[in-house]
Amino acid sequence: MLLTAGTLTAAAPGARADGARTETPVKSTSPVTGVTESVVRVKVPLPDSAGPRPAACDWLSYLRYRSAGGPAASADADRILVAQPGILEGAGAFDSVARNTVTRAAEQGTHIEFWALDRRSNCLEDRTGIASGDQHTAVDYYYRGKQVGGRTFGGFAGNAQLGWMAKLGIEQTVRDQYDLLSAELPSQAQRKRKVLCGGHSLGGVITGYFAAADFDGNRATTADAGYNQCAGYFALDTTVSTSLADLSGSIPDDTNLPDIGLGYGVVQAGLDSGVLPRTLTAPVLLNPETMTLLGIAGLGALNDLEGEADLPRYLPSGLNIEATNRFLFAKDTAAFLTGTPSVKDFRLTNGAVLGALLDDNSVPLAFLQTSVGFFDGGPIADKSFPVANGGDQQAGPYGTAYKAIPDRPQGPLYTWRNYDRVGDADDPGYRSADGTPFTVAGEEVTDVRQLARSLAEQPLDFTEQYFPTKLVTDIQLSTSPQVKKLVVHPEGLKANPVLTVLAGEGLLAGRVPAELHPVVADGYQHLDVLTAAPVQNNGRPEPVSTSLAGFARSPR
């Protein structure tokens, strides 16, 4: 049975009467007020050649953020920032940076909009359990087959159910963006004047292909060229390019990515037949079953940050969940292999559970790291699995931060010290065995409460549970004739002004491309460029949104 997405809502006032567009207001508990959010869905069917798919997958979706004091119509906004998400990432991940940017621009007298795009494959996600607002209800819905509001979860889709995704490569992805922009802003001249195109991580590469694309099949006519849909480009911990070279560490080695040495034709035939995996997964965190846990953990922290968590014990046992728990909570190789002690042996608050899943001092996957604070409340030890702290081993896919783990099973209640309390007088100042502080105030930038809200409160997911394999293999096979032909206007990459904002401890740490004159956000990890709090520990405004707001006023 194919997994279906949530029921489309009725059109908001002002929506098109033909039923091809819906816009629904989103309620938010964000402390960043003065921003109006809505979820927009536009019907843009796939070609019949894509094959059978859920009806919801013929719609494109995005989160629309605008100034509450600004114009109601997008066409009347001063600028519109359109953001492509990174690998395994959904529109909900942009919530904080979108709100911060819209607010900062309004303070400067500019009314902008920020559109956080959901790729078409996000149509498969079912938010019903998380939207219930109760953590136990969510677990029961996704993992125990219990109904919510009369609805039963259809299950996590397998490879055989996703034949249509064999066609979701870079060509369809940039076409989706073009079709969405054309539907929402029919005037090409207006798009060229007002739209800023960009993205985070892989979104920078997608933006590069979009800029170089031709959408009417005639190279001589350029009004339809990608670069003529944008007034400028922005790149968040990435670069605007058509290569994955700057995204080292963004794809873990243990994913099921096919061998591109087989060549484009063989890889495509394998995707079409189902011999090769149509979505990118890995046993730890990177599969629909475990990525759903991020939203559920966020829900617990959102409802009761300081309360003692029972999520590790309430979850049913299973291979993916067990592998993820061991990977994140194993102090060393022996603990990983034996499962002792396990996360169930520790007392943790809901905030500590969420921190363990996404903080840079815990999760050993660089592209999933944020800087939301640190453990507190009991003894802390170095985490030597999968690599030990110190030396050069922290480079690459594991990030630059020392990894830590609670060290007293059956002991005290471990709490979470939020980003803005690191370095306070009551901070224990935990240190690694070699004397290095695990963290300092300047390296903590994201509010754990707002991270929880982005994970649990958004109608579109923070993650992308079904990431199309073809989107990566196409880019990896960029020199093949089938992909090379998509770069019709290579000059488009340099046809508009570019703002590059890099995380100081992100994927390009230590190899910042100086020729791009980037803004570097010191202390930031890869996800922090999306999730950072509006005011930092140094008392200064958040630099990513400040730079975006300035760029929106006048692309350089």
Secondary structure, DSSP 8 states (H G I E B T S, - for coil): ------------TTS-TTSSEEEEE-----S--SEEEEEEEEE----GGG----GGGGEEEEEEEEETTS-SSGGGSSEEEEEE--TTB-GGGGHHHHHHHHHHHHHTT--EEEEEEE-GGGGG---HHHHTS-HHHHHHHHHS---BTTB-------GGG-GGGGG-SHHHHHHHHHHHHHHH---HHHHHHHEEEEEETHHHHHHHHHHH--SSS-TT--TTSGGGG-SEEEEESS-SSS-SGGGTTSS-TTS----GGG-HHHHHHHHHHTSS-SB---SSS-SHHHHHHHHHHHHHHHH-TTSB--HHHHS---HHHHHHHHHHH-SSHHHHHH--S-GGGSEEBHHHHHHHHHBTTT---GGG-B--EEEESS-EEE--SSS-SSTTTTSGGG-SS--EEE--TTSSEEEEEEGGGTTSTT----B-TTS-BS--GGG----HHHHHHHHHT-SS-SB-SS-BHHHHHHHHTTTSHHHHTT-S-GGGGGSS-EEEEEETTSTTTT---GGG--EEETT--TTHHHH--SB-TTS-B-HHHHHHHHHHHS--
